[in-house]
Each structure stands twice: as C-alpha cells, then as structure tokens.
C-alpha cells in the first residue's frame, strides 16, 4: 500500500488510501425509512455468501481502469462491496482491535454503512463528489457515482490499544480495500485507487466527525471500453513487438506497472511480466500482478525492449546480479531499455547510463550520478534507445516513448 502521512491529534499514522465506487444507486430498490431533516436509512439487500467466480479468476480480472461509464450500480452491488470491505473490520472489532468505519458518498448524499444491520444511514443530502474530486486531485471521484471512504473510528478504539491502533489501522484498511477490489472484480466492475490526499481536507469536504479519520478512497464502477489512444506514437508503432516488464516482488508502483502495461498492450505489443518469484506480486496501492517467468528465465534476445518498473520495492533489484546482467545484455544487444521513478538506479548500477542523458526519482540522483549518468531531473528523457522517467505522473509519456522507440528500432 502507498505510504502517506496523516495526523490524528498529536500522533502520526503512516499509510493512507481511499476507495471510490462508480455508478448510481438505482435498481433493486431496498426499503427506506425516513428520518428527521429529510435523512433516511436504506435497508440493503442481503449480501451473497457464495459466488461462481474463484479467487484466482477474481485476481486475473483485476485490470487498470481509465474511467467509468454512467451505467449505474444497484443497491445490491453497493451492499455487496460494503459488506466485503467491512467483513475484516468486524472481525478486528470483535478481537478488540482497530475499529473502522465506512462512509459511502453518492448523488443522494453521504451515508455511513452500518454492518450489523446492513444498512446505509444518511448523514448528509449534499452531493459532494465534485468537491471531493477537486480536493483529492482525482477525476475518477467525480466520475464515480459512489465513493466509499474507509475511516478510523478513534472514539471506538480501546484505550489500552491506542499505540497498536495507530500502527495497524492503515494495514487493516488496506486489507479491507483489497477485499472490495476483489469483490468488484467478481461483479464485473473495475477499481481505481486514489492514494495521495490530505486527510483533513477530506474530513472538511465530507464534514466527517472529529473522531473519524479517513484512511483510504477506491473508485469502483463499470469500466469504460479500453480503446487505443490516437496519439502519434500509437500510429507510428503499428502492432508488433515483445517486451519484458521487470517488476519488484513487493511494493511496485501500481500506476507505473498498470499504466505502462495498458498502453503497450493497446499498441499491439506482447507484454511478459518477470519477477524474482512466480507468485502474487503486491503493489504499493494494493494492486496485484502475477509474473509469467522468473528473472533467471529472461532471454533478452527474445524481446524488443526490457522495462524496469519502479516503486519502493525496486531497491531490491539495485544490486541484484541477475537484474543487472539483464540490463547489460539489453544494452549490448541494442534493445530498447526503459526505467521509471526509482528503477533508473538499476541501470546506473549496471553501468549502462555512462554518458547518457537520463532522469529518475530525486532520491536516486546520487546513484545515477555515481553511475555516470547526465542526470536532468526532468519528467522524461530519451537518449537513443534508453528511456527514463522521474515518476508515475509521466507514465503515459514514458510508455508511448517506448512504443515509438520499438517501432524505430525494428
């Protein structure tokens, strides 16, 4: 999960997320009971405890999402997602751990989910999605018809577990978010994580209780059709080529992996995923990937490009002999070589950046200079067949540069 920092009084919690769900609450109308001030309680349909999609299928169905359609979600779908996210929290609460709360924002207003009764209890009639989108800097929030906010309920935290709660609440919230993402996949829905926001601003926009601190936002809805972009690089590249993505086993940057994979695939390029193990890989924001081959099985000559994905976990590869040798073989074989955010440090340690104009995450500047790179600090650099990017915000330009370079080098 992506680490961020939030303040609860004088204490600090590391690790924030947020969940969002797209669509409007329409079909399968549940019972409603009116409350004072025009507020209401919605009795959700009972959640399904069995399904036809296996865990493996759900994992494989998780795909990067570019946006959502306006097709609405039913109360049954929203209830199923809320149930999936709160199940873990219920168990934690029974063990005397860190209680979590779940708020759901729709066009009808803001609701709090009551897992015991499986109801949505309205706390506001205002549609705050656009404001929340602006605050969190994520367009998907405005597109989504339902935003689920996972928050820490500090007033419910047992006094003796205060320090433990500060440490583990973000972890529990991340697991709850993972449950929702898997549940979304079984329902044919897509999910987008929003992982950088100021908790206090979210509290202010949604007017949350002073005892509720938002920890996570995820956007779930019917994904838009993944159509190839009409940028110049796409037209130039045509449809051929094979690339290998070298991904850290843990803490890869979700946006870098999924964004790069999507754009390359749309360009007709076959993408092979390699890592130090053939097992489920976990991203910093909770994304899941499954590699096809281990690093020692990578045959550089079989690929048009070798791409290194960054994130905190990429540090594991900085001095990995197998990874460094892959980079050296790619350079010797005149292959396209690309690395993003922290991953350019791998190229520097492999000795392939000597005299090369390159960029990367600022934290790796020292290693890159030591490796002989002409570090620029810009968002994207291409020097011959070597492409580097400073962070995930430039992933689209990064991936398109790879597509273009492959086409020119064939």
C-alpha positions as a printed NumPy array, in Angstrom:
array([[  0.   ,   0.   ,   0.   ],
       [  1.212,   3.539,  -0.667],
       [  2.592,   5.23 ,   2.414],
       [  1.293,   8.66 ,   3.21 ],
       [  1.154,  10.553,   6.484],
       [ -1.882,  11.729,   8.396],
       [ -2.265,  13.411,  11.742],
       [ -4.654,  12.319,  14.487],
       [ -4.245,  14.909,  17.187],
       [ -0.563,  14.892,  18.067],
       [  0.018,  11.421,  16.629],
       [  1.013,  10.323,  13.129],
       [ -0.317,   7.418,  11.099],
       [  1.569,   6.18 ,   8.041],
       [ -0.26 ,   4.631,   5.089],
       [ -3.377,   6.158,   3.568],
       [ -5.78 ,   5.032,   0.86 ],
       [ -9.361,   5.777,  -0.353],
       [-11.984,   3.731,  -2.175],
       [-14.479,   5.025,  -4.718],
       [-17.269,   3.159,  -6.456],
       [-18.766,   4.273,  -9.792],
       [-22.383,   4.304, -10.784],
       [-25.655,   5.439,  -9.227],
       [-27.793,   3.582,  -6.748],
       [-30.798,   2.551,  -8.757],
       [-32.222,  -0.889,  -9.499],
       [-33.325,  -3.345,  -6.816],
       [-34.773,  -0.623,  -4.612],
       [-34.47 ,  -1.627,  -0.93 ],
       [-36.736,  -0.496,   1.84 ],
       [-36.244,   3.071,   3.067],
       [-37.263,   4.623,   6.359],
       [-37.439,   8.403,   6.6  ],
       [-35.574,  10.216,   9.33 ],
       [-35.73 ,  13.744,  10.676],
       [-34.455,  16.539,   8.442],
       [-35.171,  14.572,   5.273],
       [-32.448,  11.993,   6.069],
       [-33.159,   8.312,   5.595],
       [-31.977,   4.802,   6.324],
       [-31.697,   2.334,   3.435],
       [-32.006,  -1.371,   4.136],
       [-29.636,  -3.069,   1.681],
       [-30.399,  -6.459,   0.103],
       [-28.738,  -9.333,   1.952],
       [-25.193,  -9.946,   0.685],
       [-24.445, -13.113,  -1.25 ],
       [-22.151, -15.522,   0.604],
       [-21.411, -17.701,  -2.436],
       [-20.357, -16.949,  -5.995],
       [-19.363, -18.512,  -9.289],
       [-16.004, -16.699,  -9.607],
       [-12.935, -18.227,  -7.945],
       [-10.28 , -16.195,  -6.14 ],
       [ -7.871, -16.899,  -8.995],
       [-10.376, -15.63 , -11.542],
       [-11.061, -12.524,  -9.456],
       [ -7.339, -11.767,  -9.303],
       [ -6.954, -12.217, -13.054],
       [ -9.978,  -9.995, -13.729],
       [ -8.422,  -7.014, -11.937],
       [ -7.488,  -4.618, -14.722],
       [ -6.331,  -0.983, -14.884],
       [ -9.266,   1.368, -15.469],
       [ -9.142,   4.589, -17.486],
       [-12.593,   5.763, -16.484],
       [-16.148,   4.719, -15.783],
       [-19.321,   4.637, -17.831],
       [-22.5  ,   6.203, -16.486],
       [-24.134,   2.785, -16.081],
       [-25.494,   2.743, -12.517],
       [-24.741,   0.33 ,  -9.715],
       [-27.623,  -1.338,  -7.93 ],
       [-28.134,  -1.272,  -4.174],
       [-27.298,  -4.978,  -4.231],
       [-23.886,  -4.274,  -5.791],
       [-23.117,  -1.419,  -3.414],
       [-24.217,  -3.527,  -0.465],
       [-22.011,  -6.416,  -1.609],
       [-18.984,  -4.123,  -1.886],
       [-19.642,  -2.551,   1.522],
       [-20.071,  -5.985,   3.085],
       [-16.786,  -7.186,   1.552],
       [-14.906,  -4.182,   2.912],
       [-16.381,  -4.321,   6.405],
       [-16.125,  -8.078,   6.978],
       [-12.498,  -7.876,   8.068],
       [-13.211,  -4.835,  10.24 ],
       [-15.973,  -6.701,  12.083],
       [-13.546,  -9.471,  12.945],
       [-10.963,  -6.925,  14.081],
       [-13.514,  -5.175,  16.259],
       [-14.528,  -8.437,  17.928],
       [-10.882,  -9.03 ,  18.783],
       [-10.697,  -5.623,  20.442],
       [ -8.539,  -4.144,  17.714],
       [ -8.809,  -1.083,  15.495],
       [-12.404,  -0.246,  14.541],
       [-13.011,   1.026,  11.022],
       [-15.972,   2.955,   9.63 ],
       [-17.165,   3.112,   6.052],
       [-18.801,   6.18 ,   4.509],
       [-20.499,   5.981,   1.115],
       [-20.966,   9.1  ,  -0.999],
       [-23.481,   9.093,  -3.859],
       [-25.625,  11.584,  -5.748],
       [-28.146,  11.151,  -2.93 ],
       [-25.683,  12.351,  -0.312],
       [-23.312,  10.895,   2.269],
       [-24.146,   7.696,   4.143],
       [-22.463,   5.685,   6.855],
       [-22.583,   1.916,   6.464],
       [-23.904,   0.   ,   9.478],
       [-22.591,  -3.578,   9.022],
       [-24.653,  -5.117,  11.814],
       [-27.96 ,  -4.091,  10.222],
       [-26.505,  -3.972,   6.68 ],
       [-27.971,  -0.507,   6.171],
       [-26.912,   2.869,   4.812],
       [-27.666,   5.646,   7.289],
       [-27.752,   9.054,   5.648],
       [-25.793,  11.83 ,   7.317],
       [-25.991,  14.462,   4.545],
       [-28.121,  15.127,   1.454],
       [-25.381,  17.057,  -0.375],
       [-23.712,  15.617,  -3.487],
       [-20.065,  16.225,  -2.595],
       [-18.387,  14.162,  -5.317],
       [-17.063,  17.067,  -7.389],
       [-15.72 ,  18.804,  -4.315],
       [-14.041,  15.618,  -3.144],
       [-12.586,  15.117,  -6.631],
       [-11.041,  18.576,  -6.561],
       [ -9.73 ,  18.076,  -3.034],
       [ -8.139,  14.701,  -3.76 ],
       [ -6.989,  15.675,  -7.271],
       [ -8.538,  12.614,  -8.929],
       [-11.076,  12.849, -11.775],
       [-12.329,   9.322, -11.105],
       [-14.007,  10.58 ,  -7.934],
       [-16.246,  12.918,  -9.898],
       [-16.977,  10.205, -12.471],
       [-17.894,   7.685,  -9.812],
       [-21.478,   7.506,  -8.661],
       [-20.5  ,   6.061,  -5.287],
       [-17.418,   6.875,  -3.217],
       [-16.586,   4.579,  -0.297],
       [-14.384,   6.211,   2.325],
       [-12.732,   3.92 ,   4.867],
       [-12.056,   5.809,   8.1  ],
       [-10.6  ,   5.143,  11.523],
       [-13.161,   5.481,  14.313],
       [-10.849,   6.737,  17.035],
       [-13.568,   7.085,  19.666],
       [-14.207,   3.335,  19.415],
       [-10.562,   2.385,  19.868],
       [ -9.955,   0.573,  23.188],
       [ -7.792,   2.854,  25.427],
       [ -5.156,   0.187,  26.008],
       [ -4.664,  -0.425,  22.278],
       [ -4.033,   3.202,  21.272],
       [ -0.44 ,   2.795,  20.066],
       [ -1.239,  -0.517,  18.384],
       [ -4.217,   1.07 ,  16.655],
       [ -2.096,   3.878,  15.232],
       [  0.239,   1.303,  13.745],
       [ -2.225,  -1.236,  12.385],
       [ -5.33 ,   0.722,  11.33 ],
       [ -3.871,   1.625,   7.896],
       [ -2.928,  -2.035,   7.374],
       [ -6.433,  -3.209,   8.243],
       [ -7.885,  -0.523,   5.967],
       [ -5.646,  -1.695,   3.126],
       [ -6.814,  -5.275,   3.556],
       [-10.423,  -4.104,   3.573],
       [ -9.727,  -2.19 ,   0.349],
       [ -8.244,  -5.326,  -1.179],
       [-11.408,  -7.249,  -0.3  ],
       [-13.514,  -4.613,  -2.037],
       [-11.315,  -4.698,  -5.113],
       [-11.635,  -8.48 ,  -5.385],
       [-15.379,  -8.27 ,  -4.824],
       [-15.611,  -5.636,  -7.562],
       [-13.832,  -7.962,  -9.979],
       [-16.342, -10.739,  -9.295],
       [-19.148,  -8.29 , -10.133],
       [-17.597,  -7.302, -13.456],
       [-16.544,  -3.903, -12.104],
       [-13.258,  -2.021, -12.308],
       [-11.44 ,  -0.252,  -9.484],
       [ -9.225,   2.838,  -9.261],
       [ -7.214,   3.655,  -6.15 ],
       [ -6.644,   7.237,  -5.015],
       [ -3.629,   7.275,  -2.718],
       [ -2.497,  10.87 ,  -2.278],
       [ -4.727,  13.266,  -0.364],
       [ -4.832,  15.387,   2.766],
       [ -6.993,  13.655,   5.36 ],
       [ -8.024,  16.947,   6.945],
       [ -9.318,  18.249,   3.608],
       [-11.408,  15.125,   3.076],
       [-12.784,  15.495,   6.598],
       [-13.691,  19.103,   5.837],
       [-15.394,  18.419,   2.48 ],
       [-17.399,  15.474,   3.8  ],
       [-17.918,  17.07 ,   7.229],
       [-16.876,  13.91 ,   8.991],
       [-16.91 ,  13.596,  12.751],
       [-13.752,  14.763,  14.522],
       [-13.38 ,  11.143,  15.677],
       [-13.374,   9.785,  12.095],
       [-10.086,   9.981,  10.194],
       [-10.18 ,   8.927,   6.502],
       [ -7.583,   6.297,   5.666],
       [ -8.428,   5.016,   2.164],
       [-10.509,   6.122,  -1.082],
       [-11.038,   3.343,  -4.16 ],
       [-13.17 ,   4.049,  -7.258],
       [-15.319,   1.153,  -8.485],
       [-17.746,   1.076, -11.375],
       [-18.379,  -0.236, -14.864],
       [-15.096,   0.448, -16.712],
       [-15.012,   2.323, -19.991],
       [-14.02 ,   0.276, -23.025],
       [-10.242,   0.217, -23.296],
       [ -9.735,   1.826, -26.691],
       [ -6.256,   2.592, -28.073],
       [ -5.28 ,   6.217, -27.841],
       [ -4.825,   8.111, -31.09 ],
       [ -1.551,   9.75 , -30.132],
       [  1.257,   9.976, -32.725],
       [  3.28 ,   7.227, -31.087],
       [  0.394,   4.77 , -31.417],
       [  0.04 ,   5.404, -35.147],
       [  3.784,   5.11 , -35.68 ],
       [  4.279,   1.91 , -33.723],
       [  1.946,  -0.424, -35.545],
       [  1.22 ,  -3.758, -33.862],
       [  4.36 ,  -5.853, -33.286],
       [  6.918,  -6.409, -30.624],
       [  7.587,  -8.238, -27.413],
       [  8.686,  -6.613, -24.161],
       [  9.51 ,  -7.876, -20.711],
       [  8.487,  -5.884, -17.644],
       [ 10.814,  -6.414, -14.673],
       [  8.628,  -5.861, -11.601],
       [  9.614,  -5.896,  -7.89 ],
       [  8.029,  -8.738,  -5.871],
       [  6.514,  -6.268,  -3.396],
       [  5.802,  -2.533,  -3.347],
       [  5.911,  -1.889,  -7.076],
       [  4.29 ,   1.393,  -8.108],
       [  0.798,   0.475,  -9.321],
       [  0.391,   3.395, -11.72 ],
       [  3.72 ,   2.653, -13.398],
       [  3.039,  -1.032, -13.948],
       [ -0.63 ,  -0.935, -14.936],
       [ -0.285,   2.256, -16.986],
       [  2.73 ,   1.006, -18.94 ],
       [  1.201,  -2.432, -19.468],
       [ -2.066,  -0.961, -20.738],
       [ -0.534,   1.398, -23.289],
       [  1.871,  -1.209, -24.642],
       [ -0.91 ,  -3.774, -24.953],
       [ -3.138,  -1.27 , -26.751],
       [ -0.315,  -0.729, -29.244],
       [ -0.353,  -4.447, -30.09 ],
       [  2.81 ,  -5.249, -28.158],
       [  3.008,  -8.502, -26.219],
       [  3.955,  -7.881, -22.585],
       [  5.664, -10.558, -20.479],
       [  5.914,  -9.989, -16.728],
       [  9.031, -11.184, -14.877],
       [  9.964, -11.013, -11.217],
       [ 12.164, -12.727,  -8.649],
       [  9.348, -15.197,  -7.946],
       [  6.343, -16.626,  -9.75 ],
       [  3.773, -15.696,  -7.122],
       [  1.286, -12.91 ,  -6.478],
       [  3.022,  -9.52 ,  -6.502],
       [  1.634,  -6.729,  -4.312],
       [  1.726,  -3.071,  -5.358],
       [  2.136,  -0.066,  -3.074],
       [ -1.553,   0.816,  -3.563],
       [ -2.847,  -2.722,  -3.246],
       [ -2.711,  -3.714,  -6.915],
       [ -1.977,  -7.341,  -7.728],
       [  0.07 ,  -8.804, -10.557],
       [  1.187, -12.319, -11.404],
       [  4.511, -12.835, -13.27 ],
       [  4.874, -15.398, -16.012],
       [  8.585, -16.103, -15.561],
       [ 11.346, -15.652, -13.016],
       [ 14.28 , -13.348, -13.688],
       [ 16.677, -16.203, -14.442],
       [ 14.393, -17.326, -17.275],
       [ 14.517, -13.98 , -19.103],
       [ 16.147, -14.359, -22.53 ],
       [ 16.923, -10.799, -23.572],
       [ 17.291, -11.771, -27.218],
       [ 13.596, -12.724, -27.311],
       [ 12.432,  -9.163, -26.584],
       [ 12.411,  -5.804, -28.325],
       [ 12.593,  -3.963, -25.031],
       [ 13.388,  -4.501, -21.363],
       [ 11.431,  -2.273, -18.974],
       [ 12.096,  -1.795, -15.276],
       [  9.146,  -0.778, -13.079],
       [  9.833,   1.344, -10.006],
       [  8.376,   1.827,  -6.56 ],
       [  9.901,   1.277,  -3.127],
       [ 10.37 ,  -2.401,  -3.887],
       [ 12.688,  -1.71 ,  -6.828],
       [ 15.516,  -1.196,  -4.321],
       [ 15.649,  -4.986,  -4.021],
       [ 16.966,  -5.062,  -7.597],
       [ 19.55 ,  -2.281,  -7.305],
       [ 22.358,  -4.775,  -6.714],
       [ 20.707,  -7.977,  -7.881],
       [ 23.29 ,  -9.717, -10.163],
       [ 20.622, -11.272, -12.403],
       [ 18.784,  -7.983, -12.902],
       [ 21.995,  -6.055, -13.582],
       [ 23.056,  -8.661, -16.133],
       [ 19.678,  -8.365, -17.917],
       [ 20.249,  -4.62 , -18.237],
       [ 23.798,  -5.134, -19.562],
       [ 22.67 ,  -7.743, -22.11 ],
       [ 19.905,  -5.427, -23.31 ],
       [ 22.412,  -2.626, -23.87 ],
       [ 24.852,  -4.936, -25.623],
       [ 22.065,  -6.297, -27.827],
       [ 20.899,  -2.806, -28.821],
       [ 17.481,  -3.322, -27.26 ],
       [ 15.206,  -0.558, -26.037],
       [ 15.825,  -0.106, -22.305],
       [ 13.384,   1.809, -20.101],
       [ 13.163,   2.516, -16.385],
       [ 10.821,   4.694, -14.344],
       [ 10.988,   6.503, -10.976],
       [ 13.385,   4.57 ,  -8.701],
       [ 14.272,   1.921, -11.32 ],
       [ 16.838,   4.026, -13.273],
       [ 19.179,   3.322, -10.338],
       [ 19.286,  -0.264, -11.611],
       [ 20.571,   0.939, -14.971],
       [ 23.142,   3.138, -13.248],
       [ 24.461,   0.243, -11.173],
       [ 24.56 ,  -1.933, -14.293],
       [ 26.847,   0.626, -15.925],
       [ 24.592,   1.365, -18.893],
       [ 23.996,   5.06 , -18.102],
       [ 27.571,   6.279, -18.541],
       [ 27.389,   9.494, -20.549],
       [ 23.636,   9.025, -21.052],
       [ 21.155,  11.851, -20.535],
       [ 18.732,  10.378, -18.004],
       [ 16.263,  11.172, -15.24 ],
       [ 14.721,   9.375, -12.298],
       [ 13.22 ,   9.838,  -8.883],
       [ 15.14 ,  12.5  ,  -6.958],
       [ 16.105,  10.024,  -4.233],
       [ 18.179,   8.092,  -6.809],
       [ 20.039,  11.121,  -8.178],
       [ 23.201,  10.257,  -6.257],
       [ 23.354,   6.682,  -7.551],
       [ 22.69 ,   7.821, -11.102],
       [ 25.442,  10.441, -10.994],
       [ 27.8  ,   7.877,  -9.49 ],
       [ 26.944,   5.574, -12.401],
       [ 27.987,   8.263, -14.877],
       [ 24.543,   9.479, -15.951],
       [ 23.898,  13.061, -17.013],
       [ 21.029,  13.452, -14.554],
       [ 18.467,  16.068, -15.646],
       [ 15.609,  15.683, -13.155],
       [ 13.016,  16.248, -15.906],
       [  9.881,  14.109, -16.15 ],
       [ 11.049,  12.155, -19.217],
       [ 14.289,  11.602, -21.087],
       [ 15.125,   9.572, -24.151],
       [ 18.745,   9.217, -25.191],
       [ 18.97 ,   6.82 , -28.113],
       [ 17.445,   3.518, -27.016],
       [ 17.439,   4.393, -23.314],
       [ 14.248,   5.899, -21.881],
       [ 13.913,   7.086, -18.282],
       [ 11.163,   8.838, -16.341],
       [ 11.171,  10.601, -12.978],
       [  7.876,   9.309, -11.553],
       [  4.47 ,   7.774, -12.227],
       [  2.904,  11.101, -13.243],
       [  4.685,  10.749, -16.606],
       [  3.747,   7.118, -17.181],
       [  1.721,   7.862, -20.332],
       [  4.599,   9.729, -21.997],
       [  7.009,   7.063, -20.754],
       [  5.032,   4.187, -22.275],
       [  4.413,   5.992, -25.561],
       [  8.129,   6.753, -25.874],
       [  8.786,   3.022, -25.521],
       [  6.256,   2.226, -28.248],
       [  7.887,   4.743, -30.595],
       [ 11.424,   3.518, -29.836],
       [ 10.464,  -0.097, -30.516],
       [  8.952,   0.865, -33.877],
       [ 12.048,   2.847, -34.864],
       [ 14.438,   0.098, -33.741],
       [ 12.799,  -2.811, -35.595]])
